[in-house]
Structure formats: structure tokens, C-alpha cells
Amino acid sequence: MSEQSPVHIYEKDRATFEKLRALPMEQLLRHPVDALPLAVRALAYCSKKNISTIGQLALAKRSEMLKAKNMGRKTVHHIAAYLGF
């Protein structure tokens, strides 16, 4: 994940986010997607598309996310920022 995230991270989520960033990439990609401090809409998208790990979410295409109900550019931007791209 990127060194500085352009998205606001709530203080209650900061410790979790920092622990995840410190993990080796291979281990991080196997973590459950709900370990990320994502918005409810993003987690609902993951549930609907059967995305259970951060690695699966990283493979999801932005264009497909934007086509999903209740997934706007802002939500997709937050996902991309947490994933570091």
C-alpha cells in the first residue's frame, strides 16, 4: 500500500491500517477484505461479488466497480487509495 494515503483515515482505523501496511505483500493479499477500513458500500460490493480477500479486491476492475449499484467514483477512489493504486 502507498506510503501516504490521499483518503482520510479515521483515528479508530489508523492502527489497523498501519498493521496491514507493515505486512509482507503475499500475506496482505490473503487477508480478508473486511480488514480494510472500507465504506459500507465498498464492503457490500465485495459481498455481492464474492470478493473475500484483499488480493481478490486488488484484481477487481474499476470499470466493473463503477457499473455496480451504489458504487460511485468516490467509493472506487477510496478502494484504490487503500490498495495503493
N, CA, C and O atoms as a GROMACS GRO file, in nm:
protein
  340
    1MET      N    1   0.084  -0.116   0.000
    1MET     CA    2   0.000   0.000   0.000
    1MET      C    3   0.089   0.123   0.000
    1MET      O    4   0.203   0.118   0.045
    2SER      N    5   0.037   0.233  -0.050
    2SER     CA    6   0.118   0.353  -0.063
    2SER      C    7   0.159   0.409   0.072
    2SER      O    8   0.094   0.384   0.173
    3GLU      N    9   0.267   0.486   0.072
    3GLU     CA   10   0.320   0.544   0.195
    3GLU      C   11   0.223   0.643   0.256
    3GLU      O   12   0.198   0.639   0.377
    4GLN      N   13   0.166   0.732   0.174
    4GLN     CA   14   0.068   0.827   0.224
    4GLN      C   15  -0.060   0.809   0.146
    4GLN      O   16  -0.060   0.813   0.023
    5SER      N   17  -0.168   0.790   0.217
    5SER     CA   18  -0.296   0.769   0.153
    5SER      C   19  -0.367   0.903   0.135
    5SER      O   20  -0.373   0.981   0.230
    6PRO      N   21  -0.421   0.933   0.017
    6PRO     CA   22  -0.492   1.058  -0.004
    6PRO      C   23  -0.631   1.057   0.058
    6PRO      O   24  -0.703   1.157   0.051
    7VAL      N   25  -0.670   0.948   0.118
    7VAL     CA   26  -0.801   0.938   0.180
    7VAL      C   27  -0.787   0.957   0.330
    7VAL      O   28  -0.687   0.919   0.391
    8HIS      N   29  -0.889   1.016   0.386
    8HIS     CA   30  -0.887   1.036   0.531
    8HIS      C   31  -0.908   0.901   0.600
    8HIS      O   32  -0.998   0.825   0.565
    9ILE      N   33  -0.823   0.873   0.698
    9ILE     CA   34  -0.837   0.751   0.777
    9ILE      C   35  -0.874   0.794   0.918
    9ILE      O   36  -0.802   0.870   0.982
   10TYR      N   37  -0.987   0.745   0.965
   10TYR     CA   38  -1.031   0.778   1.099
   10TYR      C   39  -0.932   0.723   1.200
   10TYR      O   40  -0.872   0.617   1.179
   11GLU      N   41  -0.914   0.794   1.310
   11GLU     CA   42  -0.820   0.753   1.413
   11GLU      C   43  -0.844   0.610   1.460
   11GLU      O   44  -0.750   0.535   1.484
   12LYS      N   45  -0.971   0.572   1.474
   12LYS     CA   46  -1.003   0.437   1.521
   12LYS      C   47  -0.955   0.330   1.423
   12LYS      O   48  -0.936   0.214   1.462
   13ASP      N   49  -0.936   0.366   1.296
   13ASP     CA   50  -0.893   0.271   1.193
   13ASP      C   51  -0.743   0.278   1.166
   13ASP      O   52  -0.688   0.188   1.102
   14ARG      N   53  -0.677   0.382   1.213
   14ARG     CA   54  -0.537   0.405   1.181
   14ARG      C   55  -0.446   0.289   1.224
   14ARG      O   56  -0.361   0.247   1.146
   15ALA      N   57  -0.462   0.238   1.345
   15ALA     CA   58  -0.376   0.130   1.394
   15ALA      C   59  -0.391   0.005   1.308
   15ALA      O   60  -0.291  -0.059   1.274
   16THR      N   61  -0.514  -0.029   1.273
   16THR     CA   62  -0.538  -0.146   1.188
   16THR      C   63  -0.474  -0.126   1.051
   16THR      O   64  -0.410  -0.216   0.998
   17PHE      N   65  -0.492  -0.007   0.995
   17PHE     CA   66  -0.437   0.024   0.863
   17PHE      C   67  -0.285   0.014   0.866
   17PHE      O   68  -0.225  -0.041   0.774
   18GLU      N   69  -0.222   0.068   0.969
   18GLU     CA   70  -0.077   0.065   0.980
   18GLU      C   71  -0.025  -0.079   0.995
   18GLU      O   72   0.079  -0.113   0.938
   19LYS      N   73  -0.096  -0.163   1.071
   19LYS     CA   74  -0.056  -0.304   1.085
   19LYS      C   75  -0.062  -0.375   0.950
   19LYS      O   76   0.027  -0.453   0.917
   20LEU      N   77  -0.166  -0.348   0.874
   20LEU     CA   78  -0.179  -0.410   0.742
   20LEU      C   79  -0.068  -0.365   0.649
   20LEU      O   80  -0.012  -0.446   0.575
   21ARG      N   81  -0.035  -0.236   0.652
   21ARG     CA   82   0.071  -0.184   0.565
   21ARG      C   83   0.206  -0.246   0.595
   21ARG      O   84   0.292  -0.255   0.507
   22ALA      N   85   0.226  -0.289   0.718
   22ALA     CA   86   0.355  -0.346   0.758
   22ALA      C   87   0.372  -0.492   0.716
   22ALA      O   88   0.483  -0.545   0.720
   23LEU      N   89   0.265  -0.556   0.676
   23LEU     CA   90   0.272  -0.698   0.637
   23LEU      C   91   0.341  -0.716   0.503
   23LEU      O   92   0.336  -0.628   0.418
   24PRO      N   93   0.407  -0.831   0.484
   24PRO     CA   94   0.460  -0.864   0.351
   24PRO      C   95   0.343  -0.874   0.252
   24PRO      O   96   0.233  -0.916   0.289
   25MET      N   97   0.367  -0.835   0.129
   25MET     CA   98   0.261  -0.828   0.028
   25MET      C   99   0.184  -0.959   0.015
   25MET      O  100   0.061  -0.959   0.008
   26GLU      N  101   0.254  -1.070   0.012
   26GLU     CA  102   0.189  -1.201  -0.004
   26GLU      C  103   0.089  -1.227   0.108
   26GLU      O  104  -0.020  -1.278   0.085
   27GLN      N  105   0.128  -1.193   0.228
   27GLN     CA  106   0.041  -1.213   0.344
   27GLN      C  107  -0.076  -1.114   0.342
   27GLN      O  108  -0.188  -1.151   0.376
   28LEU      N  109  -0.049  -0.991   0.304
   28LEU     CA  110  -0.153  -0.889   0.298
   28LEU      C  111  -0.264  -0.928   0.201
   28LEU      O  112  -0.382  -0.912   0.232
   29LEU      N  113  -0.227  -0.980   0.086
   29LEU     CA  114  -0.325  -1.015  -0.017
   29LEU      C  115  -0.418  -1.128   0.027
   29LEU      O  116  -0.526  -1.144  -0.029
   30ARG      N  117  -0.376  -1.206   0.126
   30ARG     CA  118  -0.461  -1.316   0.176
   30ARG      C  119  -0.554  -1.271   0.289
   30ARG      O  120  -0.643  -1.346   0.329
   31HIS      N  121  -0.534  -1.151   0.340
   31HIS     CA  122  -0.619  -1.102   0.448
   31HIS      C  123  -0.762  -1.079   0.399
   31HIS      O  124  -0.783  -1.047   0.282
   32PRO      N  125  -0.860  -1.095   0.487
   32PRO     CA  126  -0.998  -1.068   0.447
   32PRO      C  127  -1.018  -0.921   0.412
   32PRO      O  128  -0.957  -0.833   0.472
   33VAL      N  129  -1.102  -0.897   0.315
   33VAL     CA  130  -1.127  -0.761   0.268
   33VAL      C  131  -1.185  -0.673   0.379
   33VAL      O  132  -1.164  -0.552   0.379
   34ASP      N  133  -1.258  -0.732   0.471
   34ASP     CA  134  -1.316  -0.650   0.578
   34ASP      C  135  -1.213  -0.607   0.682
   34ASP      O  136  -1.248  -0.538   0.778
   35ALA      N  137  -1.086  -0.646   0.664
   35ALA     CA  138  -0.979  -0.597   0.750
   35ALA      C  139  -0.945  -0.452   0.714
   35ALA      O  140  -0.892  -0.378   0.797
   36LEU      N  141  -0.975  -0.412   0.591
   36LEU     CA  142  -0.954  -0.273   0.549
   36LEU      C  143  -1.067  -0.186   0.603
   36LEU      O  144  -1.182  -0.231   0.611
   37PRO      N  145  -1.036  -0.063   0.639
   37PRO     CA  146  -1.142   0.027   0.688
   37PRO      C  147  -1.219   0.089   0.571
   37PRO      O  148  -1.213   0.209   0.548
   38LEU      N  149  -1.291   0.005   0.498
   38LEU     CA  150  -1.366   0.049   0.381
   38LEU      C  151  -1.507   0.093   0.418
   38LEU      O  152  -1.560   0.055   0.523
   39ALA      N  153  -1.565   0.173   0.331
   39ALA     CA  154  -1.702   0.218   0.348
   39ALA      C  155  -1.799   0.099   0.335
   39ALA      O  156  -1.766  -0.003   0.275
   40VAL      N  157  -1.915   0.116   0.391
   40VAL     CA  158  -2.019   0.012   0.386
   40VAL      C  159  -2.051  -0.024   0.240
   40VAL      O  160  -2.071  -0.141   0.208
   41ARG      N  161  -2.058   0.076   0.154
   41ARG     CA  162  -2.088   0.049   0.012
   41ARG      C  163  -1.982  -0.040  -0.052
   41ARG      O  164  -2.014  -0.130  -0.130
   42ALA      N  165  -1.857  -0.015  -0.019
   42ALA     CA  166  -1.748  -0.095  -0.075
   42ALA      C  167  -1.755  -0.239  -0.024
   42ALA      O  168  -1.736  -0.334  -0.100
   43LEU      N  169  -1.783  -0.254   0.105
   43LEU     CA  170  -1.794  -0.389   0.161
   43LEU      C  171  -1.915  -0.462   0.105
   43LEU      O  172  -1.910  -0.584   0.084
   44ALA      N  173  -2.024  -0.389   0.081
   44ALA     CA  174  -2.143  -0.452   0.021
   44ALA      C  175  -2.112  -0.500  -0.121
   44ALA      O  176  -2.157  -0.607  -0.162
   45TYR      N  177  -2.036  -0.420  -0.195
   45TYR     CA  178  -1.994  -0.460  -0.330
   45TYR      C  179  -1.914  -0.589  -0.324
   45TYR      O  180  -1.937  -0.682  -0.400
   46CYS      N  181  -1.818  -0.593  -0.232
   46CYS     CA  182  -1.734  -0.713  -0.217
   46CYS      C  183  -1.818  -0.835  -0.184
   46CYS      O  184  -1.796  -0.943  -0.238
   47SER      N  185  -1.914  -0.818  -0.097
   47SER     CA  186  -2.001  -0.928  -0.059
   47SER      C  187  -2.082  -0.977  -0.180
   47SER      O  188  -2.093  -1.097  -0.204
   48LYS      N  189  -2.138  -0.883  -0.254
   48LYS     CA  190  -2.221  -0.918  -0.369
   48LYS      C  191  -2.140  -0.989  -0.478
   48LYS      O  192  -2.191  -1.079  -0.545
   49LYS      N  193  -2.015  -0.948  -0.494
   49LYS     CA  194  -1.929  -1.007  -0.598
   49LYS      C  195  -1.844  -1.123  -0.545
   49LYS      O  196  -1.755  -1.171  -0.616
   50ASN      N  197  -1.871  -1.168  -0.423
   50ASN     CA  198  -1.798  -1.278  -0.361
   50ASN      C  199  -1.647  -1.252  -0.353
   50ASN      O  200  -1.566  -1.342  -0.374
   51ILE      N  201  -1.612  -1.129  -0.323
   51ILE     CA  202  -1.472  -1.091  -0.304
   51ILE      C  203  -1.445  -1.102  -0.154
   51ILE      O  204  -1.503  -1.027  -0.076
   52SER      N  205  -1.359  -1.193  -0.116
   52SER     CA  206  -1.336  -1.216   0.027
   52SER      C  207  -1.198  -1.175   0.075
   52SER      O  208  -1.178  -1.158   0.195
   53THR      N  209  -1.101  -1.159  -0.017
   53THR     CA  210  -0.965  -1.123   0.026
   53THR      C  211  -0.922  -0.991  -0.039
   53THR      O  212  -0.978  -0.948  -0.140
   54ILE      N  213  -0.822  -0.930   0.022
   54ILE     CA  214  -0.768  -0.806  -0.033
   54ILE      C  215  -0.710  -0.831  -0.172
   54ILE      O  216  -0.718  -0.745  -0.259
   55GLY      N  217  -0.651  -0.947  -0.192
   55GLY     CA  218  -0.597  -0.983  -0.323
   55GLY      C  219  -0.704  -0.989  -0.431
   55GLY      O  220  -0.682  -0.942  -0.542
   56GLN      N  221  -0.818  -1.046  -0.399
   56GLN     CA  222  -0.928  -1.051  -0.495
   56GLN      C  223  -0.978  -0.910  -0.526
   56GLN      O  224  -1.010  -0.879  -0.641
   57LEU      N  225  -0.985  -0.826  -0.424
   57LEU     CA  226  -1.028  -0.688  -0.444
   57LEU      C  227  -0.929  -0.613  -0.533
   57LEU      O  228  -0.969  -0.533  -0.618
   58ALA      N  229  -0.801  -0.639  -0.514
   58ALA     CA  230  -0.698  -0.573  -0.595
   58ALA      C  231  -0.711  -0.610  -0.743
   58ALA      O  232  -0.673  -0.532  -0.830
   59LEU      N  233  -0.764  -0.728  -0.771
   59LEU     CA  234  -0.782  -0.772  -0.910
   59LEU      C  235  -0.910  -0.720  -0.974
   59LEU      O  236  -0.925  -0.728  -1.096
   60ALA      N  237  -1.001  -0.668  -0.894
   60ALA     CA  238  -1.128  -0.616  -0.947
   60ALA      C  239  -1.101  -0.493  -1.034
   60ALA      O  240  -1.016  -0.410  -1.001
   61LYS      N  241  -1.174  -0.483  -1.143
   61LYS     CA  242  -1.156  -0.371  -1.236
   61LYS      C  243  -1.241  -0.252  -1.192
   61LYS      O  244  -1.357  -0.266  -1.153
   62ARG      N  245  -1.179  -0.135  -1.199
   62ARG     CA  246  -1.252  -0.012  -1.164
   62ARG      C  247  -1.378   0.004  -1.247
   62ARG      O  248  -1.482   0.043  -1.196
   63SER      N  249  -1.368  -0.026  -1.375
   63SER     CA  250  -1.484  -0.009  -1.464
   63SER      C  251  -1.600  -0.096  -1.420
   63SER      O  252  -1.716  -0.055  -1.429
   64GLU      N  253  -1.570  -0.217  -1.373
   64GLU     CA  254  -1.676  -0.307  -1.325
   64GLU      C  255  -1.735  -0.256  -1.194
   64GLU      O  256  -1.856  -0.265  -1.171
   65MET      N  257  -1.648  -0.202  -1.108
   65MET     CA  258  -1.698  -0.146  -0.982
   65MET      C  259  -1.794  -0.031  -1.007
   65MET      O  260  -1.898  -0.020  -0.941
   66LEU      N  261  -1.759   0.055  -1.103
   66LEU     CA  262  -1.842   0.171  -1.131
   66LEU      C  263  -1.978   0.135  -1.189
   66LEU      O  264  -2.073   0.212  -1.178
   67LYS      N  265  -1.988   0.018  -1.249
   67LYS     CA  266  -2.116  -0.028  -1.304
   67LYS      C  267  -2.209  -0.080  -1.196
   67LYS      O  268  -2.330  -0.089  -1.218
   68ALA      N  269  -2.154  -0.114  -1.082
   68ALA     CA  270  -2.235  -0.174  -0.974
   68ALA      C  271  -2.323  -0.070  -0.907
   68ALA      O  272  -2.289   0.048  -0.899
   69LYS      N  273  -2.435  -0.115  -0.860
   69LYS     CA  274  -2.530  -0.028  -0.790
   69LYS      C  275  -2.464   0.028  -0.662
   69LYS      O  276  -2.398  -0.045  -0.588
   70ASN      N  277  -2.483   0.156  -0.640
   70ASN     CA  278  -2.433   0.228  -0.521
   70ASN      C  279  -2.281   0.241  -0.515
   70ASN      O  280  -2.226   0.271  -0.409
   71MET      N  281  -2.214   0.218  -0.625
   71MET     CA  282  -2.068   0.235  -0.628
   71MET      C  283  -2.034   0.354  -0.718
   71MET      O  284  -2.040   0.344  -0.840
   72GLY      N  285  -2.001   0.465  -0.656
   72GLY     CA  286  -1.964   0.583  -0.731
   72GLY      C  287  -1.813   0.599  -0.739
   72GLY      O  288  -1.737   0.518  -0.688
   73ARG      N  289  -1.773   0.706  -0.806
   73ARG     CA  290  -1.630   0.733  -0.823
   73ARG      C  291  -1.559   0.750  -0.689
   73ARG      O  292  -1.446   0.706  -0.672
   74LYS      N  293  -1.626   0.815  -0.595
   74LYS     CA  294  -1.563   0.840  -0.465
   74LYS      C  295  -1.533   0.708  -0.392
   74LYS      O  296  -1.425   0.692  -0.336
   75THR      N  297  -1.628   0.616  -0.394
   75THR     CA  298  -1.608   0.487  -0.328
   75THR      C  299  -1.496   0.409  -0.396
   75THR      O  300  -1.412   0.349  -0.330
   76VAL      N  301  -1.496   0.410  -0.528
   76VAL     CA  302  -1.390   0.340  -0.603
   76VAL      C  303  -1.255   0.406  -0.577
   76VAL      O  304  -1.153   0.337  -0.566
   77HIS      N  305  -1.253   0.539  -0.568
   77HIS     CA  306  -1.129   0.610  -0.536
   77HIS      C  307  -1.076   0.570  -0.399
   77HIS      O  308  -0.956   0.550  -0.382
   78HIS      N  309  -1.165   0.556  -0.300
   78HIS     CA  310  -1.122   0.516  -0.167
   78HIS      C  311  -1.062   0.375  -0.169
   78HIS      O  312  -0.959   0.350  -0.105
   79ILE      N  313  -1.125   0.285  -0.241
   79ILE     CA  314  -1.072   0.148  -0.251
   79ILE      C  315  -0.931   0.154  -0.313
   79ILE      O  316  -0.838   0.093  -0.261
   80ALA      N  317  -0.918   0.225  -0.422
   80ALA     CA  318  -0.788   0.235  -0.491
   80ALA      C  319  -0.683   0.296  -0.400
   80ALA      O  320  -0.567   0.254  -0.400
   81ALA      N  321  -0.721   0.396  -0.323
   81ALA     CA  322  -0.625   0.462  -0.233
   81ALA      C  323  -0.580   0.367  -0.123
   81ALA      O  324  -0.461   0.363  -0.091
   82TYR      N  325  -0.671   0.291  -0.066
   82TYR     CA  326  -0.633   0.196   0.038
   82TYR      C  327  -0.544   0.086  -0.018
   82TYR      O  328  -0.456   0.034   0.052
   83LEU      N  329  -0.566   0.050  -0.143
   83LEU     CA  330  -0.485  -0.055  -0.205
   83LEU      C  331  -0.353   0.000  -0.259
   83LEU      O  332  -0.262  -0.076  -0.291
   84GLY      N  333  -0.342   0.130  -0.268
   84GLY     CA  334  -0.216   0.191  -0.310
   84GLY      C  335  -0.200   0.212  -0.459
   84GLY      O  336  -0.088   0.223  -0.508
   85PHE      N  337  -0.312   0.219  -0.531
   85PHE     CA  338  -0.300   0.250  -0.674
   85PHE      C  339  -0.421   0.326  -0.721
   85PHE      O  340  -0.430   0.361  -0.838
   0.00000   0.00000   0.00000
